[in-house]
Amino acid sequence: MSFLRRMIENNQKNSSLPNCAVDTSGASPSQSLLLGQFVETYEQLQGQPEAAACLVIGTPEGLQVEWRHGTAKSLHLHIDIKSFVRMQRSFPAPRQTGFNQALGRRSRRIVDATGGWGTDALRMCAQGLDVTIIERHPLMGLLLTDAMQRLSATDWAERNRVAIPRVVIGDSITTLQSMEAQADCVYLDPMYPLRRKGTAAVNKYMQFLQWLVGPDGDAAQLLTAALQVCKRVAVKRPDAASPIQANPDTAFSSKLVHYDVYLTRDNSPPDSQ
């Protein structure tokens, strides 16, 4: 049994796939393998594709979600590895932002415990960090697994010997508690209710996540679990949002967001600067 399928089965009781289907007609062999493993685990994916609000298809750009729920026309969503690679000017990329201050300047091993579309994990990867992604929802885990496979095959990754993020599909709290390797920082970006106004290019991806998985009602429990296994936890929050847990040890601001940082007692103060 493959690692992907095993992790999906372990997580099956905690997730749902609302009215989804898959189409393998245009998939590459590696995509077909991932999709086949995925379909075997979820009987609801055996329905007619034309009846599904969410259709997962294989394309030359990677696995893609065609979303038809509550929109005038279908939206096509995927993790754009080609654009990510084109944006890289040097390796490792500079680490001079509030994002990096929140992670900790000395941090090298990061666990992104709320994977989503992988945007922040890819940013960490480009900065030369060793990243493990935990994603609780099997569909998003499938897209992340495909994306990291494509990233590993790029000239950029091979030339720079980039450490490709590892994808673990499962409940974040349980996975954190069972991880053997010690991380320098756990990074959390829990779902937050979307504002009505915003750029469509960004919101369509976040709207899909809201539709698929809903709000992260256990964000406080996840933060507590992270602090039990790691000396540093960074939590990304919108500017208007209150801290998940009162009195973070420090915070760093960035455009439209801020990062609350929680430290355990054995963490050295200079690392929070």
N, C-alpha and C positions, 0 to 999 in steps of 0.2 A: 504494500500500500504506500502511495506517495506521501511525502511530508504535507503537501497542500491538502490532500483529501483527508488525511488523519486529523489535521488541525480543524478543518471544516466540520468533521463529524463531532469532534470534541466540543465545538461551539454551537452545534445545531439547536440545542434546547434553548439557547439564549438569544436567538436571532430569528428574523422573519424576512421573507422576500415577497413584498407586495406585488402580485400580478406581473411577474417577470417571465421572460423567455430568452432563449439563445438561438442564434443563427450561425452555423459553422460553414456556410457555403463559400464565404470569401476568406476563411481563416487559413493562416499558415499552419504547417504541421505542429509547431510548438503551441500555437494558439488553440488548435483543435484538441491537443492533448489536455491543456488546462481546462478548456470548456467541457470536454468529455468527463473529466474527473468531477467537475462542478455539477454537471447535470445528474450524474449518478447519485449524488448525495441528496438532491432536492427534487422530489416528484413533481412539485408545482411548476418546475421549469419545463415539463414535458408538454405544456399546452401549446396552442396555436400562436405563433409569433404575432400575427396581425391583431390578436385580441389582447396583447400585453401592453401595459402602460410603459414598461421598461424592457427594451430589447437589447441584449448584449451580442455584438457582432464582431467578427474578426476583419481587420482592414490592414493595409500596408503600414498605416500609422500606429498600429497596435490595437488591442481590444478597445472597443468603443461602445458607449451606452447611447442608445437612441431612446429619448424620454418623451413620452406623449401625454403626460399627465397634466391636465389643466392648462395647456398651452395651445395657441392657435395653430402652431406647426411643431413638428418634432424638433427637439434640441439634440445635437450630437456632442457628446462629452467624452473626452479621453485625457490621459496623462501625456502631455506633449513632450516627449523626450528629445525629439529633434530640435525644438526651439530652445529647450533647456541647454543642450550642448552648444548650440550656436551662440548663446549668450556668455559662455565662459571665455574670459580673456586671459586668465592665468590660473595656474593651479599650484598650491591651494589659493582660493579666493581670499581677499582681505577679510579680517575679522575686526571691524572697527565700529560696530553699531550697538544700539541698546539690546538687540537680539543676542549678540555675542556676550555682552556684559552679563546678561541674565543667565546664559549657559555657564559662564565662568571662564575666565581667560586660561585657566589651567586644565579645563575639561577636555578630554579627548574621546571618551566613550560615552555616547549619549543614547538614551532610550526615549524614542518618541512614542509615548503610550496612547496617543490619539491620532493615528496615522492619516485618516481622511484621504485627501487627494495626493498626499505626499509632498506638498509644496515646501514645507519647512524641513522635512527630512532631506530633500534634494539640496536645499540650501546648505544644510550641514555637511552633506556629502561633498559639495563643491569646495568647502572650506577644509577638506582633508580630515574630517572627523569620522570616527568609527560609529556607525549608526545602526541601531536595531529599531525597526518599526513594529509596533503592536497595533493591529486593527481588529476590532471586535466583529465587524460585519463581514460575512464571507464574500459578498459581492465586491465590496471595496478592497478586500484582501486579494481577490482574484485580479482586479485591475492593477493593484500595486505589484503583485508578483510578476505579471506580464511586463509592467513598466521597468522593473529592475532587471529582468532578463534582457530587455532591449538595451538598457543602459550599459550592461556588462559587455555587450557586443559592439559598442561604438569605438571608433578610433581614439576618441578623447579619453575614454576610460582605460583602454589598453595602453595607450602611449604614456599616460600619467600613473599607471598602476593604481587606479582609484579603488578604494575599498567600497564595494557596492553595498548599500544598505540591505540588511537581512529583514525579511518579512515574516512575522509570526501572526497567524490568524487565530484569535482567541480572546477570551475575556481579559481585559487589561489588568484587573486586580489580581486574578488568579495567576496570570502569566508573570507579573512582577514578583509575586510571592514565591514562584517556583524557579526563577532564573538563577543560574549558578554564577555567571560572570557578574562582577561588581561594576556598576556604571558610575561615572563621575557626576552625571546629572540626569534626572528624569524630566522630560519636557511634556507639558500638557497644554492642549489647545481645545478645551471642551466646547461643544456646540453652544451657541448663544443666540437667542431670538434675533432674526434679521430685522433691520430697519426697512421701512418701505422704500426709502430712497437709496440709490446706490448705482454703481455701474453694472449694466447688464452682463458684461463679460465676466465679472467676478460673481455676481449674485446667482447666475444660473447654476453654477457649480455648487454653491452653498444651498440654494433652494432644493437641488436634487438631494443633497445630504439630509436636509431637514425632512424631506418627504420620505426618504428611505429609512432613516434611523431615528428621527425625532430628536428631541433635546436630550442632553446628557444629564439625566436626573441623579446620577450617582457621582457627580464631579467631586463633591466633598469627600466621599468615601475613597475615591481614586487618589485624591491628594494625600489622605491619611495613609493609604497603603504604600504610596510612593515614598513617603517620609520614613516608613518603617524599613525600607530596603536601600535607601540612598541618602547620602548626606546633603544633597542639594536638589531642589525641585523648582523648576521655573514654570510659571503658569501664564500663558498669553491671554489677555483680556481686552475687550473693546474699551475705549476711553471712558465710556459712560458706565461701565460695569463695576460693581463693587468686588472686592477680593472674595474669593471662594471661602477662605478662612481668614479671620480677623488678624490684624497685626503681622503682615509679612515682614521678614527681616530687612528686606530692601526692595526697591522697585526701580525699573528703568523705563523711560518713555521712548516711544518711537512714533512714527506717523500713524495716527488713527488708533493705535493700540498702546498698551503698556504691559510690562512683564513684572509680575509679582514673584519674588524669590523667597523661598522658605529654606532655612538651613537647620540642620541638626546640630547638637552641641559640639560635636567633634570636628565641625568644619572650621577651618581657620578664617578669621575675619578678613585678611587681606584679599582672599579670593573673591569676595563679594564686591570689591571696588571696580 
